[in-house]
Amino acid sequence: MEKQAARADLMPIDLSGLRRGNTGIDYAHRFDSGRPGPEVLVAAVVHGNELCGVHALVRALATEPRPERGALTFCFCNVAAYLGFDPAAPARARFVDEDFNRLWDAETLDSPRRSSELDRARRIRPLIEQADQLLDLHSMQTGGEPLMLAGTAERGRELAIRVGFPRIVVADPGHAAGRRMRDFGGFGAAHGTRTALLAECGQHRDPAAADNATEVLARFLAATGTLRPEAARRICDWPERPAPRVIEVTDRVTIRGQSFRFVGNPENLDMIEKAGTVIGHDGGRPVETPYDNCVLIMPSRRLATGQTAVRLGRYVA
Ligand SMILES: [Zn+2]
């Protein structure tokens, strides 16, 4: 039996008052310090059913954040999907036509193809392209500890450790099904200074995910020097946390067959002790762990051909 939730499920917030921003792009709000410095962008609802980032941005906006240097932009990304959120069928609000977070390469964005998500991605593309630092707030299908997905470059890992929460930092190369916003252009480059982090803040409907997203946001704005620490702490007066640990993703299990099933019901960050343990079956093919103490990262409940079933990694720090 599932435990009774102590707090009500997370619900959407009415964003109609935030539609008109000052960027010429709906649902995007930019605060310019008037001083030189980095362009910092925080993104929410890349997936329409992931409500935590909306709560975090709305809480932060209430404190009237004013950057110390450079500029700070808040963007509500896939609002069309978010507006369709139905508490009776929340997963359906993930997107309208396709996954917004698999479109982020120039070839796809420049193509003549259209969809609700591509139209919106093209609208906000200038914000993504001008950002020096990006924080993208997401939530997960399953519960458990939040994760910071930092990409494969060292600078992402360093920033994630400076932010200090989530405690688990995942160095990962993304998905075969398409490029994520956090890997777009300079963010995904092996060298350079543009840095993007994607925070998975908790289970989609868990109110704690909104609290976690707010803490990540406040810490990120302080760590990047966008806000003075006392201004960031008005958004969230974060507690001391243990130092982050890093998991390096080594393998991505992309579903090839017509059906995929896991052995048992694996949870995020489950560690499989012995190499060669069968964790699932892709069609008729067994999928085995490649080494001892292999960590399962975000095993998916959407087990369709071409999608990522799970990523595999190991602790490196
Ligand atoms: Zn997401």
Boltz pocket constraint, residues with backbone or C-beta under 6 A from the ligand:
constraints:
  - pocket:
      binder: B
      contacts: [[A, 46], [A, 47], [A, 50], [A, 137], [A, 138], [A, 139]]
      max_distance: 6.0
